[in-house]
Amino acid sequence: MSRLFKRTKILATIGPVVNSQEALHEMVKSGVNGYRLNFSHGNYEERDQQIKWIREAAAAEGKSVAILQDLQGPKIRFGMIKDNHYDIKTGDRLILDYAVEEHDGSNKLPVQYNLAEKAKVDEIIYLFDGRVRTKVVDIASKTAIEVEALNDGYIMSKKGINLPDTDFGGDIFTEKDMADIEYGVSRDFDYVAMSFIQSADDIRKLRQILVSHGSTAQIIAKIETKKAIESKEVMEEIVQETDGIMVARGDLAIEAGNEIVPIVQLWLTRMCRQYSKLCIVATQMLGSMVENPEPTRAEVSDVANAVMQGTDVVMLSDETTNGKYPLEAVREMRNIILYTQANTGVRALKEEPHSKFATLDALASSAVMLADKTDADVLVCETMSGATAVNVATLRPALPIIAVTDNQRVANQLSLTYATSSFVRPFSPTYGPDLIAELKQADYFKDSEGDDILAVVISGRKRGPAGGSDTIQLRRI
């Protein structure tokens, strides 16, 4: 028996085109496992409403659904540009001034960050998310820099500015981020994504902030700067320090070059699997579906490749925020995942995965091996912290993983873990087998046709700290 299930998960970004209870519910039904709330846009009142809708959709479908708070970070943007358009010609000199509040049509352009404190002469700066390339020619004042345009183009209000050569020296938390973190802690987000990570120290700082607020949210490090990928050693240290990685391919391509993105994605996916960390591949996966009802063949290959590499999650951005076909994009992504996993396996790692729980690594490996040898139907993880299910999923088994916990936060976080369906039930010594019996009765395993379910159950004999599982059972239910 092998119930048709989606092992690679889908994370969808909420935006104007899906900003309703009906749309969010329908997307959960169609395969969305988690929602990303982009804190570069929107206000807290809108977020409160969206959180309520997501939790209601999850409850209606009997599923756990993750909510990820994506902090803006030092994403530097223009302020409001007069008439929302300013033309630029090669050789033009522009003043990017933090002190300018209102653009008057001149070459003095308002920016939302004091670049004079960080930028240096001769550094390259990209305007409008890479459309206009400029070079710093002068630090014009305490609040302004002067740049020279290296190509023709234009800019618009609130568009992004990238500084691939600039070292922010660990200064990646803005006042807005701090306010957003305080809001997020009060709303119990499952994940917090940190933008423009440059080193593992950035993650440590965020961890301290979250702990000081009593938050158990897990940290997702967005890899989108040159500094974060300057060596495999830097990337590996970031992976080991964080709870998960988002390969943010859009800004990464601008900062470091298009050609590096596929290789960095491959390296990071492998590292996440090696260290039992969540991996999210993001940006432009089905980008053409913003305007078209069908993806390109290249986009289908892109999603399929991420599935074959063994990523936990593939993400939709513009497709579900501003696209004309958001629901179709979710369904298309689900179809690609299902077909790919049905016809090929995940690429093997050269080394055995290892997490911070050595005993649990061995136990997870034994459970997966036992399931394979006995032709089991399902792997069941009884877990308090989620570590048991994460370590089993790290091995990328082709079986469903059913995680049961008495902690809703843990269940929500596991909803993005590879091949894992998570359920909340009151703790008991047999709540894993009991859940499988309950799911079988509810026809969850639709193609079992009344046959017994053979389950490998991994758990601990008593409740304890994370990674404390020590027991494997083979149960026929």
C-alpha positions in Angstrom: 0.0 0.0 0.0 1.4 3.4 -0.9 -1.0 6.3 -0.6 -0.5 9.0 -3.3 1.1 11.8 -1.3 3.3 14.8 -2.0 6.7 14.4 -0.4 8.1 17.8 -1.5 6.1 20.6 0.2 4.6 23.8 -1.3 5.0 27.3 0.4 2.9 30.0 -1.1 3.3 33.8 -0.6 0.1 35.7 0.3 -0.6 38.8 -1.8 -3.5 40.8 -3.2 -4.8 38.2 -5.6 -5.3 35.6 -2.9 -6.2 37.9 0.0 -9.5 36.2 1.0 -10.6 33.3 3.2 -11.9 31.4 0.2 -8.7 31.7 -1.8 -6.5 30.6 1.1 -8.7 27.7 1.9 -8.8 26.5 -1.7 -5.0 26.7 -1.9 -4.6 24.5 1.2 -7.0 22.0 -0.5 -4.9 22.1 -3.7 -1.6 21.3 -2.0 -0.2 24.4 -0.1 1.5 23.3 3.1 2.6 26.7 4.4 2.1 30.4 3.8 4.8 33.1 3.6 3.9 36.6 4.9 6.2 39.1 3.3 6.8 41.9 5.7 8.2 44.2 3.0 4.5 45.0 2.3 1.2 45.2 4.2 0.2 46.3 7.7 -0.5 44.4 11.0 -4.3 44.6 10.6 -4.1 42.8 7.2 -1.7 40.2 8.8 -4.1 39.5 11.7 -6.9 38.8 9.2 -4.6 36.5 7.1 -3.4 34.6 10.1 -7.0 34.0 11.1 -7.9 32.8 7.6 -4.9 30.4 7.5 -5.7 28.8 10.8 -9.4 28.4 9.9 -8.4 26.8 6.5 -6.1 24.4 8.3 -8.7 23.4 10.8 -11.4 23.0 8.1 -9.1 20.6 6.2 -7.8 18.8 9.3 -4.2 19.7 8.4 -1.3 21.5 10.0 -0.2 24.5 8.0 2.9 26.6 8.7 3.1 30.4 8.7 6.4 32.0 7.8 7.2 35.6 8.7 9.6 37.0 6.1 11.4 40.0 7.6 12.3 42.8 5.2 15.8 43.2 6.6 18.1 45.8 5.0 16.3 45.5 1.7 17.1 49.0 0.5 14.4 50.7 -1.5 13.7 54.0 -3.1 11.1 56.3 -1.5 8.3 57.8 -3.6 9.4 58.9 -7.0 7.6 61.8 -8.7 5.0 60.5 -11.1 6.3 57.0 -10.2 8.9 57.1 -13.1 12.4 58.5 -13.5 14.3 57.9 -16.7 18.1 57.3 -16.6 20.7 57.5 -19.3 24.2 56.0 -19.4 26.6 58.5 -17.7 23.9 60.3 -15.6 24.9 61.2 -12.1 22.4 60.4 -9.4 22.3 61.4 -5.8 20.8 58.7 -3.5 19.9 60.7 -0.4 18.4 59.3 2.9 17.5 62.8 3.9 15.2 63.5 0.9 11.6 63.0 1.9 9.9 64.0 -1.3 11.3 63.7 -4.9 11.0 66.9 -6.9 11.8 65.4 -10.3 15.6 66.2 -10.0 18.5 63.7 -9.8 18.2 63.8 -6.0 16.4 60.5 -5.2 14.9 59.4 -1.9 16.2 56.1 -0.4 15.0 54.3 2.7 18.5 53.6 4.1 21.6 55.8 4.8 24.0 54.4 2.1 26.6 57.0 3.0 27.4 55.0 6.2 28.2 51.8 4.3 28.9 52.3 0.6 32.4 53.1 -0.7 33.7 54.7 -3.9 33.9 52.3 -6.9 31.4 49.8 -5.5 28.7 48.6 -7.9 25.1 49.3 -7.0 22.1 47.9 -8.8 18.9 49.9 -9.0 15.3 48.6 -9.6 16.3 45.0 -8.7 19.2 44.9 -11.2 17.7 46.9 -14.2 20.1 49.8 -13.8 23.8 49.3 -13.0 25.6 52.1 -11.3 29.0 52.8 -9.7 29.7 54.9 -6.6 31.7 58.0 -7.5 31.5 60.0 -4.3 30.2 60.0 -0.8 28.3 63.3 -1.3 27.3 64.0 2.3 26.6 62.3 5.7 23.3 61.1 4.2 23.9 60.8 0.4 26.1 59.1 -2.1 26.6 60.0 -5.8 26.5 57.2 -8.4 27.1 57.1 -12.2 24.7 55.1 -14.4 26.4 52.4 -16.5 23.4 51.7 -18.7 20.1 53.2 -19.8 16.9 52.5 -17.8 14.4 53.9 -15.4 13.3 53.5 -11.7 10.0 53.6 -9.9 8.8 54.2 -6.4 9.7 51.7 -3.7 11.9 49.5 -6.0 14.8 47.6 -4.6 18.5 48.6 -4.5 21.2 45.9 -4.3 24.7 46.4 -3.1 26.7 43.2 -3.8 30.1 44.7 -2.9 29.0 46.5 0.3 29.8 45.0 3.7 27.0 45.8 6.1 29.2 44.7 9.1 26.4 42.7 10.8 24.0 45.6 10.7 21.1 43.7 9.1 18.3 44.5 11.6 16.3 47.6 10.9 13.9 49.4 13.3 11.1 48.0 11.1 12.5 44.4 11.6 12.6 44.8 15.4 9.0 46.0 15.4 7.9 43.2 13.1 9.7 40.6 15.3 7.8 41.9 18.4 4.5 41.7 16.4 5.4 38.2 15.2 6.2 36.9 18.6 2.8 38.0 19.8 1.2 36.1 16.9 3.2 32.9 17.3 4.6 32.5 13.9 6.1 29.1 13.1 9.1 30.3 11.2 11.0 33.6 10.9 12.9 34.2 7.7 15.9 36.5 8.0 16.8 38.5 4.9 20.3 39.3 3.5 22.2 37.0 5.9 25.9 37.5 5.6 27.3 35.1 8.2 26.3 32.7 11.0 26.6 35.6 13.5 23.5 37.1 12.0 21.6 34.0 12.9 22.9 34.0 16.4 21.8 37.5 16.9 18.3 36.7 15.7 18.2 33.6 17.9 19.0 35.7 21.0 16.3 38.2 20.1 13.7 35.5 19.7 14.7 33.7 22.9 14.6 36.9 24.8 10.9 37.3 23.7 10.1 33.7 24.6 9.6 32.6 21.0 10.1 29.0 19.8 9.8 30.0 16.1 12.4 28.4 13.9 14.8 30.5 11.9 15.1 30.4 8.1 18.3 32.0 6.7 17.6 33.6 3.3 20.7 33.1 1.2 20.8 36.1 -1.2 24.1 37.9 -0.7 27.6 37.5 -2.1 29.1 37.4 1.4 26.9 34.4 2.4 28.3 32.3 -0.4 31.9 33.5 -0.6 33.0 30.0 0.4 31.6 26.6 1.1 32.9 27.0 4.7 30.8 30.1 5.2 27.7 28.4 3.7 28.2 25.3 5.9 28.6 27.4 9.0 25.3 29.2 8.2 23.5 25.9 7.6 24.7 24.4 10.8 23.6 27.5 12.8 20.2 27.9 11.4 17.0 25.8 11.4 16.6 26.1 7.7 17.7 27.7 4.5 15.8 29.6 1.8 17.7 29.8 -1.5 16.4 33.3 -2.5 17.4 33.0 -6.1 16.2 36.4 -7.3 18.4 38.7 -5.2 21.2 36.1 -5.2 21.4 36.3 -9.0 21.6 40.1 -8.9 24.2 40.1 -6.2 26.5 37.3 -7.4 25.5 36.5 -11.0 22.9 34.3 -12.7 25.4 31.5 -13.5 26.1 30.8 -9.8 22.5 30.2 -8.7 22.1 26.5 -9.9 25.3 25.4 -8.3 24.7 27.3 -5.0 21.2 25.7 -4.9 22.7 22.3 -5.3 25.3 22.8 -2.6 22.9 24.3 -0.1 20.3 21.5 -0.7 23.0 18.9 -0.1 24.2 20.7 3.1 20.7 21.0 4.5 20.2 17.3 3.9 23.6 16.5 5.5 22.8 18.5 8.6 19.0 17.7 8.9 18.0 21.3 8.2 14.9 22.5 6.2 15.6 23.6 2.6 13.4 25.9 0.6 14.0 26.7 -3.0 12.4 30.0 -4.0 11.8 32.7 -6.7 10.5 32.4 -10.2 9.9 28.7 -10.1 6.7 29.1 -12.2 7.3 32.8 -13.0 5.6 32.8 -16.4 2.3 31.8 -14.7 2.1 35.4 -13.4 0.7 36.1 -16.9 0.0 32.7 -18.5 -2.1 29.7 -17.5 0.7 27.2 -18.3 4.3 27.2 -17.2 7.2 27.0 -19.6 9.0 23.7 -20.1 12.1 25.2 -18.5 10.1 26.1 -15.4 8.7 22.5 -15.1 12.3 21.2 -15.3 13.4 23.7 -12.6 10.7 22.5 -10.2 11.4 18.8 -11.1 15.2 19.4 -10.6 14.6 20.8 -7.1 12.5 17.7 -6.3 15.2 15.4 -7.5 17.8 17.2 -5.5 15.7 16.5 -2.4 14.6 19.9 -1.3 12.0 20.0 1.4 10.0 22.9 0.0 9.4 24.7 -3.3 8.0 28.2 -3.0 5.7 30.4 -5.0 6.2 34.2 -4.9 4.8 36.5 -7.6 2.7 33.6 -8.9 0.4 33.8 -5.9 0.8 37.4 -4.9 0.2 39.3 -8.2 -0.3 36.5 -10.7 -3.4 35.9 -12.8 -3.4 32.2 -12.1 -2.5 31.6 -8.5 -4.6 28.5 -7.9 -3.5 27.0 -11.2 0.2 27.6 -10.2 -0.3 25.6 -7.0 -1.9 22.7 -8.8 0.7 22.8 -11.6 3.5 22.6 -9.0 1.7 19.8 -7.2 1.4 17.8 -10.4 5.1 18.3 -11.2 6.1 17.1 -7.8 3.9 14.0 -7.9 5.0 13.0 -11.4 8.7 13.5 -10.6 8.7 11.6 -7.4 6.6 8.8 -9.0 9.2 8.3 -11.7 12.6 8.9 -10.2 14.2 9.0 -6.8 16.0 11.7 -4.9 19.7 11.9 -5.6 21.8 10.0 -3.0 24.2 11.8 -0.7 27.9 10.8 -0.7 27.9 10.7 3.1 25.4 9.7 5.7 23.4 12.7 7.1 24.2 13.7 10.7 22.5 16.1 13.0 23.3 17.2 16.6 21.5 14.1 17.9 23.9 11.2 17.0 21.8 8.5 18.7 18.7 9.7 16.9 20.6 9.7 13.5 21.3 6.0 14.1 17.8 5.2 15.2 16.3 7.0 12.2 18.5 5.1 9.8 17.5 1.9 11.4 13.8 2.7 11.2 14.0 3.5 7.5 16.0 0.4 6.8 13.5 -1.7 8.8 10.6 -0.2 6.8 12.4 -1.0 3.5 13.2 -4.6 4.6 9.7 -5.3 5.8 7.9 -3.5 2.9 6.1 -1.3 5.5 3.4 1.1 4.6 4.2 4.1 6.8 6.8 5.5 9.1 5.3 6.8 12.3 7.2 9.4 14.5 6.0 10.1 18.0 7.7 13.4 18.8 7.7 16.3 21.2 10.1 18.6 19.5 9.9 17.4 15.9 13.5 16.2 15.9 12.5 12.5 15.4 10.4 13.3 12.3 13.0 15.7 10.9 15.8 13.1 11.2 13.7 10.3 9.6 12.8 12.7 6.7 16.4 13.6 6.2 17.0 10.1 4.8 14.4 10.9 2.1 12.3 7.6 2.4 9.7 7.0 -0.3 7.1 6.2 2.4 4.7 8.6 4.1 5.9 9.9 7.4 3.2 10.4 9.9 4.3 12.6 12.9 2.2 12.8 16.0 2.8 15.3 18.7 0.8 17.1 21.5 2.2 20.5 20.5 0.5 22.4 17.7 3.5 24.6 17.1 5.7 21.5 16.4 3.0 20.1 14.1 2.8 23.4 12.1 6.6 23.4 11.7 6.7 19.8 10.6 4.1 20.6 7.9 7.1 21.8 5.7 9.3 18.8 6.4 9.8 16.4 3.6 7.2 13.7 3.2 5.8 14.4 6.7 2.1 14.8 7.6 1.8 16.0 11.2 -1.1 15.6 13.6 -1.8 16.8 17.1 -3.2 14.4 19.6 -3.1 14.2 23.5 0.0 12.3 24.6 -0.3 8.6 25.4 2.2 5.7 25.3 0.4 4.5 22.2 -0.6 7.7 20.4 1.3 6.8 17.3 -0.4 3.4 16.6 -3.7 4.8 17.8 -3.4 7.6 15.2 -2.8 5.2 12.4 -5.8 3.2 13.4 -7.9 6.4 13.5 -6.6 7.4 10.1 -7.3 4.0 8.6 -10.8 4.1 9.9 -11.2 7.6 8.3 -10.0 6.1 4.9 -6.9 8.2 5.0 -5.0 5.4 3.3 -7.4 5.2 0.4 -5.8 2.4 -1.5 -5.4 0.0 1.4 -8.7 -1.7 0.5 -9.2 -2.9 4.1 -5.8 -4.5 4.4 -3.8 -4.1 7.6 -1.3 -1.2 7.8 2.2 -2.2 8.6 3.9 0.7 10.5 7.4 1.3 11.7 7.0 3.4 14.9 9.9 5.4 16.2 9.5 6.9 19.7 10.9 7.2 23.2 9.9 5.1 26.1 9.3 8.2 28.1 8.9 11.9 27.4 12.2 13.8 27.5 14.3 16.4 25.7 14.6 16.9 22.0 16.3 14.0 20.3 15.4 11.6 23.1 13.7 8.9 20.9 15.2 5.4 21.6 12.6 2.8 20.5 11.5 1.2 17.2 8.5 -0.9 17.0 7.0 -2.8 14.0 3.2 -2.7 14.4 0.4 -4.2 12.2 -2.7 -2.2 12.5 
